């Protein structure tokens, strides 16, 4: 009876934590609703309690309104919403028709120049909600230094630490132009009971992320997840590889490459085949997908979703008038015999009609979204390994990884044999180009732009700033700390 009561109280507290729009991320977690010590104990005895809590965090990653928009902004729907925003910032995604103005001020690079614009607030609120909720789980399991006795407790703690690091990683990428160890960046909350914090240095945040992910890797050893929605040891390694890679330091590059290679070496995630990369990107069961979300009608997603913004075969803005396609300058660099060239419709603004689509292929047809979300796939590890190798002068290793990917994108080896003659900067640039092509629309181009310190030149098919050349360091490509944080945090001017 006691366990059932605790479970009920805990579940209600979690719902209050996740869904209350009146609670700001600046406040400490509402721990007064639950007894953390009892929750930890009951969590050890009944893993379902902790599973329900973690599922709440994973659900927050796909829920609408998690950025705090009121009334609901149709671009505010969790991680995949920010994938679209950052693809626009990188310039690889072109808004080529703008009927409904859902992204107009953002794509015009006006929103990120104004700290009072709510679009600066959305990711800040979303990622701080993820990490605050993760802190609550970690606290319930004994805190940062705890090692739960039960196997299920270890696995829950590992997932919570990885989720916390995931949130901090994206915050560092969105709110800072690059890794500068001494630069102040974000308030760092290590505990659910921490009071309002001043901005920590970049190195402090990175050290904390690395500590969290290394701990998660240890805690998640042997964890056999029942769904790819949950983070396992390979996802933790993939996230840590991204963290190290974003530092752009030699020692960190080597560590990032090693982690990416470890994930590849498991053999658990074969590269997507040529038929799969034009197969819709709509099923989490795709073997090459490492992490994502299995959407069902239960989630209630419709127009306000990633599919509602990108897929012409969903009832969507893509179908109705806020149309998005590949930057035509980037498209021109895809070789004619590359299967990925066919992902984009040259007769319809280079929309990804043959990459992301509902299987029924009826324009505007899917009303209630059941197609899945992708967060990470193994191709990222091949490309990250190749990039790190090229940066460290390991040209042979870089070419090997890149060729492994390209062998799935071309029918004839002679079509990508040019890679074997590349070295140094030319090889690195080719890896970066292939990263942009392979991962288009998946929210990864912005991360590549930042860590590789690129100058991005837009093609001619953009409504705003067509032909613009803009460096990664331009302030308009980095979010501003939002007004809500500045007004409520006395340590930030």
N, C-alpha and C positions, 0 to 999 in steps of 0.2 A: 504494500500500500504506500509506504514512504517513497519508494522509487517511482511509482506511478505519479504521485503528487509532485515530486521534484521534476519529473519529466514534463508534466503539464505546465508548471511554473516556468521552467526553463524555456519551453517552446514559446510561451506567451512573451517572455522577455526578449527572445530572439526576434520574434515578429515585430515587437515594438522597436527594437534596435534597427532592424533593416528597413521598416516601412515608414517610420515617422519622418515626415518632411519638415517638421517643425524643429527637430533636434539638429543643431549644426554640428559639423565635423569638429569644430573647435572644442566642443564640450568633451569632458571625459566620458567614457562609456557608462551607460546607466546601470552600473553594477548594484545599485540599491534595490533593484528588482529581484535579484537572485543572491543566494549565498554561494560565492565562488568556491569555497572549500567543499561544501556539500555537492556542488555540481561536479567538481573534479572527482570526488569519491564515487558519485553515482555514474559518472562517465566511465570510470574504470570498470564498474560492475555491469553497466548496460551500455555497450558501444553504440546502440541506436540513438542515444541522446546526442552524442558527439557527431554521429553521421548526419543527423538532422540539422545540426548547427552548421556543419561544413556545407551541406547541400544548400542551405540558405545563402551562404556566401557565393557558391557557384551560380545559384539562381540570380543573385544580384548582378552577375556579369552579363546577363542577357535581358534583365527586366527593363521596362521603359521607365523613364522619369528618374533614374538613379543619379543623374547629374543635377537634379533639383529644379528642373524647369517647371514653371507654373504660370499659365496653363502649359500643358505638356507640349514640348517642342518635338516635332516629328523627326528630329535628328538626335534625340536623347534616348539611347537604348543600350547603354553599357559598352563593353569593350569594342564590339564591332562598329559602334557609332564613332568611336575615336579612331578606329582604323580608317574610316572614310575621311574624317577630318585631316588626319596626317597624310593620307595619300594625296589630298588636295594641296597641302602645304609643300609636299615634295615636288609637285608639278607633274607627276606621272599620271595622275588622274585629271582629266580635263572636264570641266563643266562647259559643255558646248551649247546647251540650250537652257535658259533660265526663266521658266514660266511662273514658278511658285515662290521663288526667292528663299528657299529653305537654307541655302548656303551662300547667298550672294555676298553679304558683307564679309564673310569669312574668306571665301575664295578671292575676293578683291583685296585681301590682306589688310582690311580695316579693323576687324574684330580683335586680332592679336596685338594691335597697336594701342588698344584702349583698355586699361585695366578694369574699367567699369562695365565692359561688355560681358554679358552673362556667359558667353562661350568660353571665356577664360575660367569661369567658375565651374562649369560642368565637369571637366576632368578632375579638377582639384577636389570637388566634393565626392565624386565617384570613387577615386582611388583612396581617399582618406576614409571613406566608409568601409572599403574592403579591408584596409589595414587595421582600422579600429575594431572591426568585427573579428579579425584574425587575432588581435591582441586579447580579446575577450576569451577566445578559445584557448590560447596559450596560457593565460592567467588561470583558467579553470583546470588546466592540467599541471599546474605547479609553477609556471613561469618559465622564463627564458633558459634557465639552467637545469630545468628538470629533465629526468629521463624516466618516463612512466614505466611501471612494472609490467603492465599488460602489453601484448603485441598490438592490440587495437589502439591503445592509448598512444603508443609510439607512432603509429601510422597517422593518427589524427593530428598529433603535434607536428609531424613532418609536413603534412599538407598545409597546416595553418602557417607555419614558418615560410613555406614556399610561396603561399598566397601573399603574405606580408611583403616578402621581397619582390614579388611580381608588381605589387602596387608601388613600392618605392622606386623600382626600376623605371616604370613608365613616367612617374612624376619627375625623375631626374632628366629623362629624355625630353619631356614636353616643356619643362620650365627652366631649362638651362641650355645654352647653345653647344656646350662641350664640357668634357671633364677637365676641371681645373681644381686640383686637390684643396687649395686654400680658399677657394671661393665659397661664400655662404649660399645655400640653396633652399633648403626645406626645413620646417620644424620636424624634428625626429622624435617620434613617440615609440618608446620601447615597451611600454607597459600600459595596460588598460586604465590604470589610475594616474597616469602622468598628468600634471597640470599643463596649461598652455606653455609651449616651448618657443624659444627663439630659433632662428634659422641655424641649422648645423652646417658645418663645412661639407663640401662635396666628399672629401675623404672619409669623414665620419659616417656619412650615409652609405657610401660604398663599402666601407669596412663592415657595417652592420648587415648590409645585403649579403655580402660574401659569407659572413658568419652564419646567417640564417640558412642560406642555401647549402652550405657544407653540412650544417647540422641536419637539414632536411634529407640530404642524400644518405646520411647515416641512418636516420630514423626510418626512412622509407625502404631500406634494404629488405628485400623479400616480400614487399607488398604487392599482392596480385589484385589489382583493381577490377571491379565488375563493370566499369564503364569508363570510356575515355574522357568523360567529363572530369573525373578526379585526377589530381596530380599524382604521378608515380615518380620513381627515382629518375627515369629518363627525362621527364619534363623538368625536374629540378636541375638536372645537369644541363639541359638545353637553356634554361633561364640563366644559370650561372655562366654558361658560355657567352651569352649575350652581354651579361654584366662585364665580364672581363674584356670582351672585344670592344666595348664602348669606351674603355679607358685609353685605348690607342697607345699602349705602352708595350715594349717588346716582351717583357716577362709575362704580361697579361695575355698577349696574343698567343703565346705558346700554351698557356693554360687553357685558353678558349679552344684552341685547335684540339688539344688532348681530350677535352670534354665532348666536343662534337664527334670526334672519332670513336669515343667510347659508346656513344649512342648508336652510331652507325654499326659498330662491331657487334651489337646485340643480335642483329639480324631480324629484329622484331618488326621492323618497318621498311618494307621494300619500297623503292622509288615508284611513284605513280607511273604507269605505262603511258604510251602515246594515246591510247584510247581513253584512258582514265582522265587525262588532262583536258579532254574535250567532252567529258561525260557529265558535266553539270556541277561538280563540286558541291553536291547536295547530300552526301551520306557519310556519317561519322564512321561507318564500317569500312570505308576505304582503307586498305592496309597501310598505305603510306602516311595516313593521318596519325599524329601522335596525341594531340589534345584538341578538344572541341566540345560542343554541346549537342546532345541528342534532343532536338526540338520535337515536341508533340503538340497536339491540340490543347493539352493541359496548360501550356504556357500562355496561350491566348494571344500570340503575336499575329499581327496582320500588317496593315500599311506601315505602322510605326515599328520598323525593324530594318535590319541590314538588307534583307531580301526586298523589302518595300522601298529601298532606295536604289538598289543596283540591278535587280532582275526584271527585264521587260516582260517575262512570262509570269510574273507575279503582279497583282494589282498594286501598282507602284508609281512613284514619281518618275522612275526611269521610263515607264510605259506612258505616263501622262504628260510629262513636260519638263521636269528638271533632269535633263539628260546628261549622262556621264559616259565618257569613253577613254580609251588610252590616248595619251599625248601622241600626236601624229609624228613628232620628231623621234620619239622612242620607237614607235611602230615601224618607222622607215629603217631602223637598224636591225630588225628581225629578218633573218635570211628567209628567202622564198620557200625553201624546202623544210623549214622548221615547222613542226606541227602546231606550235604555239601561235604562228601567224594566223592560223585559221580560227583562233579563239575570238577574234575581233571582227566585227562586221563592217567592211569598208563601205557598204551602201547605207549604213545607219550610224554614222558618226564614230565608228570604231567602238561601239558598244560591245561589251563582253558577252555577246549573245551565244557564243559557243564555248564559254568557259563557265560562267555562273548561270544556271538556269534550272527552272522547275521542269521535271521530266515530261510533263504533259505538253509543254511547248505551245501553250495557247496564250497569246499576248494578253496580259492583264488577267490571266486565268486564276492563279492561286490567290485566294482571298484570305484564308487562314493558314498561316505558315507552318509547315511540317518539315521543310528542308533544313538540314543541320548547319551549324556554325563551325568554322575551322579557326583554331587559334595557333596551331603549330603543326608542321609536318616535317618529315625527315629530309626533304629537299633542302630545307633551311640549314640543316647540319652539314650537308655536303658542301653547300655554298660558303658557309661560315668557315669550315675547315680549309677550303681552297683559298679563301680571302686571307685568313691568318697565315697560311703557308706562304702565299705570295708576298705578304708584308715582311716575312722573316727570311726571305731569300730561298725558300724551299720550293723552287720552281717545279721540280719533278712531282712533288707531292700535290702541289696546287693543280698541275695539269691532270694528274690522275683523277682527283676528285671531280674536277670540272668535266672531264671526258666521261666519267661514270654517269653524270647527269645527262649530258648531251647525247649519249648513246640511246637514251629513252625519248629523245625529242627529234632525232633525225633517223631516216631509214638507212641512209648510206653513210658509212664512216668517213668517206672522202669529203662529205659536206662540212664536217667539223674538224678535219685533219689540220686546219690552220692553227688550232690551239697548240699543237706540238711544236710550233716554231716560235711561240710567244715566250717572253721572259721579262722579268723585272716589272717596270711600270706598265708596259703593254699588257702583260699577263694580268696584273692586278686590275687594270681598267676593264679587261674583258670579263673577269669574275664579277665586278660591280655591275657591268651591263647585264650579264646573265641573271644576276640577282634581281634586278629591276624587271626584267622580262618574265622570269619564272614566277615571281611572287607578286605580280601586279594585282592590285585590288585586295591584297591580304594584310595591308597595314604595315609592311616591312620596309618599304622604300624610304620612309622618313628616318628609320633607325639607321639604315645604310648611309643615307645622306649625311647624318650627324657624325657617325663614327669615321667616315671617310672624308669628311670636310670638303664636300663637293660644291662646285658651282653648278647650279641647275638652270638649264635654258629651256623655256617652254616653247612648244610648237605653235602652230598658227590656229589650232582649233579650240582655243580657250576663249570664253566670253570676256574674261578679264585678264589683262596683262599678257596677251599673246606676244610671243617673241621675247619675253623678259628673261634676262640672265640675272640670277640672284644667288649670292653665296649663302651657304648654310648658316653663317654667322649673322645674317641680316636679322635685326630684332623682330621683324614681322613674321619670321619663321619659328619663333619661340613664343609660347604662351606667357602672359603676364600673371604674376601672383594676383588673384582676384581681389576686388574691392572688399568683398565680404570678409576675407581673411585679414586684410589690412585694418579694417574698421574694428575687428574683434580681437586681434592679437596685438597687445601693446608693445611687443618686441619688434614689430615690423613697421617700418615707415613707408 
